[in-house]
C-alpha cells in the first residue's frame, strides 16, 4: 500500500520522480525503488513526504484512508 500511495501522491501533483528526488535529497534510483517496494522508506523520508503532501503518515502507510 505504501508504495502505491507515494506514487499516487506524486502523480496527483503532476510531479516527476526527478522533482521528488530533489525534495528528498536522494538519487532517482533510490526513489524509484521506494515506489516499486524494493527498498524500505526511511522514517525521515516518510515524514518529509507526509508533510509535503499534507497527509498523515498513517495515510501513506495505508493504516487509514483519511488523508
N, CA, C and O atoms as a CHARMM CRD file, in Angstrom:
* protein
*
  268
    1    1 UNK  N      0.83100  -1.19400   0.00000 PROA 1      0.00000
    2    1 UNK  CA     0.00000   0.00000   0.00000 PROA 1      0.00000
    3    1 UNK  C      0.87700   1.26100   0.00000 PROA 1      0.00000
    4    1 UNK  O      0.61900   2.20800  -0.74200 PROA 1      0.00000
    5    2 UNK  N      1.89500   1.25500   0.82800 PROA 2      0.00000
    6    2 UNK  CA     2.79000   2.41500   0.95100 PROA 2      0.00000
    7    2 UNK  C      3.32200   2.83600  -0.41000 PROA 2      0.00000
    8    2 UNK  O      3.31100   4.01900  -0.74900 PROA 2      0.00000
    9    3 UNK  N      3.78000   1.88200  -1.17600 PROA 3      0.00000
   10    3 UNK  CA     4.45500   2.19500  -2.42300 PROA 3      0.00000
   11    3 UNK  C      3.48600   2.77900  -3.44500 PROA 3      0.00000
   12    3 UNK  O      3.83400   3.70300  -4.17900 PROA 3      0.00000
   13    4 UNK  N      2.29000   2.24800  -3.49000 PROA 4      0.00000
   14    4 UNK  CA     1.26700   2.77900  -4.38900 PROA 4      0.00000
   15    4 UNK  C      0.87000   4.19200  -3.96300 PROA 4      0.00000
   16    4 UNK  O      0.67000   5.07200  -4.80000 PROA 4      0.00000
   17    5 UNK  N      0.76000   4.39100  -2.66400 PROA 5      0.00000
   18    5 UNK  CA     0.35100   5.71700  -2.16300 PROA 5      0.00000
   19    5 UNK  C      1.37700   6.79100  -2.49100 PROA 5      0.00000
   20    5 UNK  O      1.00200   7.88500  -2.91200 PROA 5      0.00000
   21    6 UNK  N      2.65700   6.50700  -2.31000 PROA 6      0.00000
   22    6 UNK  CA     3.63900   7.56100  -2.59000 PROA 6      0.00000
   23    6 UNK  C      3.68300   7.86900  -4.08400 PROA 6      0.00000
   24    6 UNK  O      3.89400   9.01900  -4.46900 PROA 6      0.00000
   25    7 UNK  N      3.48800   6.86700  -4.92400 PROA 7      0.00000
   26    7 UNK  CA     3.43600   7.11600  -6.36300 PROA 7      0.00000
   27    7 UNK  C      2.18600   7.92400  -6.71800 PROA 7      0.00000
   28    7 UNK  O      2.26000   8.88400  -7.48600 PROA 7      0.00000
   29    8 UNK  N      1.04400   7.53300  -6.15900 PROA 8      0.00000
   30    8 UNK  CA    -0.20400   8.25000  -6.44600 PROA 8      0.00000
   31    8 UNK  C     -0.14300   9.70300  -5.98400 PROA 8      0.00000
   32    8 UNK  O     -0.61300  10.59800  -6.68600 PROA 8      0.00000
   33    9 UNK  N      0.43400   9.93800  -4.81000 PROA 9      0.00000
   34    9 UNK  CA     0.55400  11.31100  -4.31600 PROA 9      0.00000
   35    9 UNK  C      1.43200  12.14500  -5.24400 PROA 9      0.00000
   36    9 UNK  O      1.12200  13.30100  -5.53400 PROA 9      0.00000
   37   10 UNK  N      2.51800  11.55400  -5.70000 PROA 10     0.00000
   38   10 UNK  CA     3.41200  12.26300  -6.63800 PROA 10     0.00000
   39   10 UNK  C      2.68000  12.57000  -7.93000 PROA 10     0.00000
   40   10 UNK  O      2.74500  13.69000  -8.43500 PROA 10     0.00000
   41   11 UNK  N      1.99000  11.58500  -8.46100 PROA 11     0.00000
   42   11 UNK  CA     1.28700  11.77500  -9.73000 PROA 11     0.00000
   43   11 UNK  C      0.12400  12.75800  -9.59400 PROA 11     0.00000
   44   11 UNK  O     -0.18300  13.48600 -10.53900 PROA 11     0.00000
   45   12 UNK  N     -0.52500  12.78600  -8.42600 PROA 12     0.00000
   46   12 UNK  CA    -1.61100  13.74700  -8.20600 PROA 12     0.00000
   47   12 UNK  C     -1.12600  15.18600  -8.33000 PROA 12     0.00000
   48   12 UNK  O     -1.89500  16.07300  -8.70200 PROA 12     0.00000
   49   13 UNK  N      0.14000  15.42000  -8.02300 PROA 13     0.00000
   50   13 UNK  CA     0.71500  16.76400  -8.13700 PROA 13     0.00000
   51   13 UNK  C      1.42900  16.95100  -9.47000 PROA 13     0.00000
   52   13 UNK  O      2.11100  17.95400  -9.67800 PROA 13     0.00000
   53   14 UNK  N      1.27300  15.98700 -10.37100 PROA 14     0.00000
   54   14 UNK  CA     1.92600  16.03400 -11.68100 PROA 14     0.00000
   55   14 UNK  C      3.43100  16.23600 -11.55600 PROA 14     0.00000
   56   14 UNK  O      4.03500  17.00300 -12.30600 PROA 14     0.00000
   57   15 UNK  N      4.02100  15.53500 -10.59800 PROA 15     0.00000
   58   15 UNK  CA     5.46200  15.63800 -10.37900 PROA 15     0.00000
   59   15 UNK  C      6.16000  14.43300 -10.99000 PROA 15     0.00000
   60   15 UNK  O      5.61000  13.33300 -11.05100 PROA 15     0.00000
   61   16 UNK  N      7.36900  14.66700 -11.43400 PROA 16     0.00000
   62   16 UNK  CA     8.19700  13.57400 -11.91900 PROA 16     0.00000
   63   16 UNK  C      8.99700  13.00500 -10.74900 PROA 16     0.00000
   64   16 UNK  O      9.09400  13.61900  -9.68700 PROA 16     0.00000
   65   17 UNK  N      9.55900  11.83600 -10.96200 PROA 17     0.00000
   66   17 UNK  CA    10.44400  11.28600  -9.93300 PROA 17     0.00000
   67   17 UNK  C     11.63900  12.21300  -9.72600 PROA 17     0.00000
   68   17 UNK  O     12.12500  12.36000  -8.60400 PROA 17     0.00000
   69   18 UNK  N     12.10000  12.82200 -10.77800 PROA 18     0.00000
   70   18 UNK  CA    13.24400  13.73900 -10.67600 PROA 18     0.00000
   71   18 UNK  C     12.93400  14.90100  -9.73700 PROA 18     0.00000
   72   18 UNK  O     13.79500  15.32000  -8.96300 PROA 18     0.00000
   73   19 UNK  N     11.72100  15.41800  -9.79900 PROA 19     0.00000
   74   19 UNK  CA    11.32800  16.50100  -8.89600 PROA 19     0.00000
   75   19 UNK  C     11.24900  16.01000  -7.45300 PROA 19     0.00000
   76   19 UNK  O     11.59400  16.74100  -6.52500 PROA 19     0.00000
   77   20 UNK  N     10.79900  14.78600  -7.27000 PROA 20     0.00000
   78   20 UNK  CA    10.70600  14.23800  -5.90900 PROA 20     0.00000
   79   20 UNK  C     12.08500  14.01000  -5.31400 PROA 20     0.00000
   80   20 UNK  O     12.29200  14.25900  -4.12600 PROA 20     0.00000
   81   21 UNK  N     13.02900  13.54400  -6.11500 PROA 21     0.00000
   82   21 UNK  CA    14.36000  13.29600  -5.56100 PROA 21     0.00000
   83   21 UNK  C     15.03400  14.58900  -5.13800 PROA 21     0.00000
   84   21 UNK  O     15.84600  14.59200  -4.21200 PROA 21     0.00000
   85   22 UNK  N     14.70700  15.69000  -5.80600 PROA 22     0.00000
   86   22 UNK  CA    15.24300  16.98500  -5.38000 PROA 22     0.00000
   87   22 UNK  C     14.69800  17.35400  -4.00500 PROA 22     0.00000
   88   22 UNK  O     15.41400  17.91900  -3.17800 PROA 22     0.00000
   89   23 UNK  N     13.44200  17.03700  -3.76800 PROA 23     0.00000
   90   23 UNK  CA    12.81500  17.31600  -2.47600 PROA 23     0.00000
   91   23 UNK  C     13.38300  16.41300  -1.37400 PROA 23     0.00000
   92   23 UNK  O     13.60500  16.85800  -0.24800 PROA 23     0.00000
   93   24 UNK  N     13.61100  15.15700  -1.71100 PROA 24     0.00000
   94   24 UNK  CA    14.04200  14.17500  -0.70800 PROA 24     0.00000
   95   24 UNK  C     15.56200  14.04800  -0.59000 PROA 24     0.00000
   96   24 UNK  O     16.06100  13.39200   0.32400 PROA 24     0.00000
   97   25 UNK  N     16.29000  14.66700  -1.50400 PROA 25     0.00000
   98   25 UNK  CA    17.75900  14.61300  -1.48900 PROA 25     0.00000
   99   25 UNK  C     18.25800  13.16800  -1.55000 PROA 25     0.00000
  100   25 UNK  O     19.07000  12.74100  -0.72900 PROA 25     0.00000
  101   26 UNK  N     17.75600  12.43100  -2.53600 PROA 26     0.00000
  102   26 UNK  CA    18.21500  11.07000  -2.76900 PROA 26     0.00000
  103   26 UNK  C     18.37000  10.87700  -4.26900 PROA 26     0.00000
  104   26 UNK  O     18.00900  11.76100  -5.04500 PROA 26     0.00000
  105   27 UNK  N     18.89400   9.75200  -4.68100 PROA 27     0.00000
  106   27 UNK  CA    19.04200   9.50100  -6.11400 PROA 27     0.00000
  107   27 UNK  C     17.71900   9.04100  -6.71000 PROA 27     0.00000
  108   27 UNK  O     16.82000   8.59200  -5.99900 PROA 27     0.00000
  109   28 UNK  N     17.62000   9.16300  -8.02200 PROA 28     0.00000
  110   28 UNK  CA    16.40100   8.72400  -8.69000 PROA 28     0.00000
  111   28 UNK  C     16.22700   7.21900  -8.54000 PROA 28     0.00000
  112   28 UNK  O     15.10200   6.74200  -8.39600 PROA 28     0.00000
  113   29 UNK  N     17.31000   6.47300  -8.57000 PROA 29     0.00000
  114   29 UNK  CA    17.22800   5.02400  -8.40400 PROA 29     0.00000
  115   29 UNK  C     16.67600   4.66100  -7.03000 PROA 29     0.00000
  116   29 UNK  O     15.84500   3.76000  -6.91400 PROA 29     0.00000
  117   30 UNK  N     17.12800   5.35000  -5.99800 PROA 30     0.00000
  118   30 UNK  CA    16.62500   5.09800  -4.64500 PROA 30     0.00000
  119   30 UNK  C     15.14000   5.40300  -4.57800 PROA 30     0.00000
  120   30 UNK  O     14.36600   4.60900  -4.04400 PROA 30     0.00000
  121   31 UNK  N     14.73300   6.55200  -5.11700 PROA 31     0.00000
  122   31 UNK  CA    13.31600   6.90900  -5.07200 PROA 31     0.00000
  123   31 UNK  C     12.47400   5.92700  -5.87900 PROA 31     0.00000
  124   31 UNK  O     11.39200   5.52900  -5.44800 PROA 31     0.00000
  125   32 UNK  N     12.96300   5.54400  -7.03000 PROA 32     0.00000
  126   32 UNK  CA    12.25300   4.56400  -7.84800 PROA 32     0.00000
  127   32 UNK  C     12.06400   3.26700  -7.07300 PROA 32     0.00000
  128   32 UNK  O     11.00300   2.64700  -7.13300 PROA 32     0.00000
  129   33 UNK  N     13.09200   2.86700  -6.35100 PROA 33     0.00000
  130   33 UNK  CA    12.99400   1.65100  -5.53300 PROA 33     0.00000
  131   33 UNK  C     11.97100   1.80500  -4.41400 PROA 33     0.00000
  132   33 UNK  O     11.32200   0.82800  -4.04300 PROA 33     0.00000
  133   34 UNK  N     11.81300   3.00600  -3.87000 PROA 34     0.00000
  134   34 UNK  CA    10.75500   3.24800  -2.88300 PROA 34     0.00000
  135   34 UNK  C      9.38800   2.97100  -3.50600 PROA 34     0.00000
  136   34 UNK  O      8.56200   2.26300  -2.93000 PROA 34     0.00000
  137   35 UNK  N      9.16300   3.54300  -4.69700 PROA 35     0.00000
  138   35 UNK  CA     7.86700   3.39100  -5.35100 PROA 35     0.00000
  139   35 UNK  C      7.59800   1.95900  -5.78900 PROA 35     0.00000
  140   35 UNK  O      6.44400   1.53500  -5.84400 PROA 35     0.00000
  141   36 UNK  N      8.63600   1.22200  -6.09500 PROA 36     0.00000
  142   36 UNK  CA     8.48000  -0.16800  -6.52300 PROA 36     0.00000
  143   36 UNK  C      8.42100  -1.14200  -5.34900 PROA 36     0.00000
  144   36 UNK  O      8.15200  -2.32900  -5.53300 PROA 36     0.00000
  145   37 UNK  N      8.67300  -0.63900  -4.15000 PROA 37     0.00000
  146   37 UNK  CA     8.66200  -1.50500  -2.97300 PROA 37     0.00000
  147   37 UNK  C      9.90900  -2.35300  -2.84400 PROA 37     0.00000
  148   37 UNK  O      9.91300  -3.35100  -2.12400 PROA 37     0.00000
  149   38 UNK  N     10.96300  -1.96300  -3.53300 PROA 38     0.00000
  150   38 UNK  CA    12.20500  -2.71900  -3.49500 PROA 38     0.00000
  151   38 UNK  C     13.17300  -2.19700  -2.43200 PROA 38     0.00000
  152   38 UNK  O     14.24200  -2.76300  -2.20600 PROA 38     0.00000
  153   39 UNK  N     12.77000  -1.11600  -1.79600 PROA 39     0.00000
  154   39 UNK  CA    13.60900  -0.51800  -0.75000 PROA 39     0.00000
  155   39 UNK  C     12.67700   0.08900   0.28400 PROA 39     0.00000
  156   39 UNK  O     11.68000   0.72600  -0.05800 PROA 39     0.00000
  157   40 UNK  N     13.01200  -0.11400   1.55300 PROA 40     0.00000
  158   40 UNK  CA    12.20400   0.46300   2.62200 PROA 40     0.00000
  159   40 UNK  C     12.37500   1.97300   2.65700 PROA 40     0.00000
  160   40 UNK  O     13.46800   2.50200   2.45100 PROA 40     0.00000
  161   41 UNK  N     11.27500   2.64400   2.92200 PROA 41     0.00000
  162   41 UNK  CA    11.27700   4.09800   3.02200 PROA 41     0.00000
  163   41 UNK  C     11.68200   4.48200   4.44300 PROA 41     0.00000
  164   41 UNK  O     10.97300   4.15100   5.39300 PROA 41     0.00000
  165   42 UNK  N     12.81300   5.17600   4.60500 PROA 42     0.00000
  166   42 UNK  CA    13.24500   5.57300   5.95100 PROA 42     0.00000
  167   42 UNK  C     12.22200   6.51800   6.60000 PROA 42     0.00000
  168   42 UNK  O     11.52400   7.26800   5.91800 PROA 42     0.00000
  169   43 UNK  N     12.15700   6.46100   7.90600 PROA 43     0.00000
  170   43 UNK  CA    11.19800   7.26300   8.65800 PROA 43     0.00000
  171   43 UNK  C     11.31600   8.73700   8.32300 PROA 43     0.00000
  172   43 UNK  O     10.30100   9.41200   8.15000 PROA 43     0.00000
  173   44 UNK  N     12.51400   9.24100   8.22900 PROA 44     0.00000
  174   44 UNK  CA    12.73100  10.66100   7.91700 PROA 44     0.00000
  175   44 UNK  C     12.10400  11.02500   6.57100 PROA 44     0.00000
  176   44 UNK  O     11.47600  12.07600   6.43700 PROA 44     0.00000
  177   45 UNK  N     12.27500  10.16600   5.58900 PROA 45     0.00000
  178   45 UNK  CA    11.70100  10.41800   4.26400 PROA 45     0.00000
  179   45 UNK  C     10.18100  10.29600   4.29600 PROA 45     0.00000
  180   45 UNK  O      9.47800  11.04900   3.62100 PROA 45     0.00000
  181   46 UNK  N      9.68300   9.35900   5.07100 PROA 46     0.00000
  182   46 UNK  CA     8.23500   9.18700   5.22600 PROA 46     0.00000
  183   46 UNK  C      7.60500  10.45000   5.79800 PROA 46     0.00000
  184   46 UNK  O      6.57400  10.91400   5.31100 PROA 46     0.00000
  185   47 UNK  N      8.22000  10.99500   6.81800 PROA 47     0.00000
  186   47 UNK  CA     7.72000  12.22100   7.43800 PROA 47     0.00000
  187   47 UNK  C      7.80200  13.38600   6.45500 PROA 47     0.00000
  188   47 UNK  O      6.87200  14.18700   6.35500 PROA 47     0.00000
  189   48 UNK  N      8.90300  13.47900   5.73800 PROA 48     0.00000
  190   48 UNK  CA     9.07400  14.55700   4.75800 PROA 48     0.00000
  191   48 UNK  C      7.98400  14.48200   3.67700 PROA 48     0.00000
  192   48 UNK  O      7.42400  15.50800   3.29200 PROA 48     0.00000
  193   49 UNK  N      7.68700  13.28300   3.19400 PROA 49     0.00000
  194   49 UNK  CA     6.63200  13.11000   2.19000 PROA 49     0.00000
  195   49 UNK  C      5.26300  13.48000   2.74400 PROA 49     0.00000
  196   49 UNK  O      4.47600  14.14600   2.07100 PROA 49     0.00000
  197   50 UNK  N      4.98100  13.04900   3.96500 PROA 50     0.00000
  198   50 UNK  CA     3.68300  13.35800   4.58000 PROA 50     0.00000
  199   50 UNK  C      3.50200  14.86600   4.71700 PROA 50     0.00000
  200   50 UNK  O      2.43500  15.39700   4.40900 PROA 50     0.00000
  201   51 UNK  N      4.52300  15.54000   5.16800 PROA 51     0.00000
  202   51 UNK  CA     4.44000  16.99600   5.31500 PROA 51     0.00000
  203   51 UNK  C      4.27700  17.67900   3.96400 PROA 51     0.00000
  204   51 UNK  O      3.46500  18.59300   3.82000 PROA 51     0.00000
  205   52 UNK  N      5.03500  17.24600   2.98900 PROA 52     0.00000
  206   52 UNK  CA     4.97900  17.86800   1.67000 PROA 52     0.00000
  207   52 UNK  C      3.59700  17.71400   1.03800 PROA 52     0.00000
  208   52 UNK  O      3.05900  18.65500   0.45500 PROA 52     0.00000
  209   53 UNK  N      3.03400  16.51800   1.16300 PROA 53     0.00000
  210   53 UNK  CA     1.73600  16.24400   0.53900 PROA 53     0.00000
  211   53 UNK  C      0.54800  16.59300   1.44400 PROA 53     0.00000
  212   53 UNK  O     -0.60700  16.41600   1.05600 PROA 53     0.00000
  213   54 UNK  N      0.83900  17.08600   2.64400 PROA 54     0.00000
  214   54 UNK  CA    -0.20600  17.46200   3.61100 PROA 54     0.00000
  215   54 UNK  C     -1.14300  16.29200   3.91500 PROA 54     0.00000
  216   54 UNK  O     -2.36500  16.43900   3.93100 PROA 54     0.00000
  217   55 UNK  N     -0.54700  15.14700   4.15200 PROA 55     0.00000
  218   55 UNK  CA    -1.29200  13.95300   4.54100 PROA 55     0.00000
  219   55 UNK  C     -0.63600  13.37800   5.79100 PROA 55     0.00000
  220   55 UNK  O      0.47900  13.75400   6.15300 PROA 55     0.00000
  221   56 UNK  N     -1.33900  12.46800   6.43700 PROA 56     0.00000
  222   56 UNK  CA    -0.76400  11.84500   7.63000 PROA 56     0.00000
  223   56 UNK  C      0.16900  10.70100   7.23100 PROA 56     0.00000
  224   56 UNK  O      0.03900  10.12000   6.15400 PROA 56     0.00000
  225   57 UNK  N      1.09000  10.40000   8.10700 PROA 57     0.00000
  226   57 UNK  CA     1.95900   9.24800   7.92100 PROA 57     0.00000
  227   57 UNK  C      1.10100   7.98200   7.86800 PROA 57     0.00000
  228   57 UNK  O      1.38800   7.06600   7.09700 PROA 57     0.00000
  229   58 UNK  N      0.05400   7.93600   8.68500 PROA 58     0.00000
  230   58 UNK  CA    -0.85200   6.78200   8.67100 PROA 58     0.00000
  231   58 UNK  C     -1.47700   6.58200   7.29600 PROA 58     0.00000
  232   58 UNK  O     -1.66400   5.44500   6.86100 PROA 58     0.00000
  233   59 UNK  N     -1.80200   7.66800   6.61000 PROA 59     0.00000
  234   59 UNK  CA    -2.37000   7.56000   5.26500 PROA 59     0.00000
  235   59 UNK  C     -1.35100   6.91600   4.31900 PROA 59     0.00000
  236   59 UNK  O     -1.68400   5.99100   3.57900 PROA 59     0.00000
  237   60 UNK  N     -0.13000   7.40300   4.34700 PROA 60     0.00000
  238   60 UNK  CA     0.89800   6.85500   3.45800 PROA 60     0.00000
  239   60 UNK  C      1.13900   5.38200   3.75900 PROA 60     0.00000
  240   60 UNK  O      1.34600   4.58300   2.84500 PROA 60     0.00000
  241   61 UNK  N      1.11400   5.02500   5.03400 PROA 61     0.00000
  242   61 UNK  CA     1.34700   3.63600   5.42500 PROA 61     0.00000
  243   61 UNK  C      0.15400   2.72900   5.14700 PROA 61     0.00000
  244   61 UNK  O      0.26100   1.50800   5.26300 PROA 61     0.00000
  245   62 UNK  N     -0.97900   3.31800   4.78000 PROA 62     0.00000
  246   62 UNK  CA    -2.15800   2.51700   4.49200 PROA 62     0.00000
  247   62 UNK  C     -2.95500   2.11900   5.71200 PROA 62     0.00000
  248   62 UNK  O     -3.79100   1.21800   5.64300 PROA 62     0.00000
  249   63 UNK  N     -2.70500   2.78700   6.84400 PROA 63     0.00000
  250   63 UNK  CA    -3.42900   2.48100   8.08100 PROA 63     0.00000
  251   63 UNK  C     -4.78600   3.15900   8.12600 PROA 63     0.00000
  252   63 UNK  O     -5.65400   2.77800   8.91000 PROA 63     0.00000
  253   64 UNK  N     -4.96600   4.16600   7.28200 PROA 64     0.00000
  254   64 UNK  CA    -6.23100   4.87300   7.17700 PROA 64     0.00000
  255   64 UNK  C     -6.40500   5.37100   5.74600 PROA 64     0.00000
  256   64 UNK  O     -5.43100   5.56000   5.01800 PROA 64     0.00000
  257   65 UNK  N     -7.64300   5.57800   5.36100 PROA 65     0.00000
  258   65 UNK  CA    -7.91600   6.15100   4.04900 PROA 65     0.00000
  259   65 UNK  C     -8.15100   7.65500   4.14600 PROA 65     0.00000
  260   65 UNK  O     -8.33200   8.33200   3.13400 PROA 65     0.00000
  261   66 UNK  N     -8.14600   8.16500   5.36800 PROA 66     0.00000
  262   66 UNK  CA    -8.34000   9.60100   5.59600 PROA 66     0.00000
  263   66 UNK  C     -6.98400  10.30100   5.47100 PROA 66     0.00000
  264   66 UNK  O     -6.04500  10.00900   6.21200 PROA 66     0.00000
  265   67 UNK  N     -6.90700  11.21000   4.53700 PROA 67     0.00000
  266   67 UNK  CA    -5.64900  11.91900   4.30700 PROA 67     0.00000
  267   67 UNK  C     -5.33600  12.83200   5.46400 PROA 67     0.00000
  268   67 UNK  O     -4.31200  13.51500   5.45200 PROA 67     0.00000
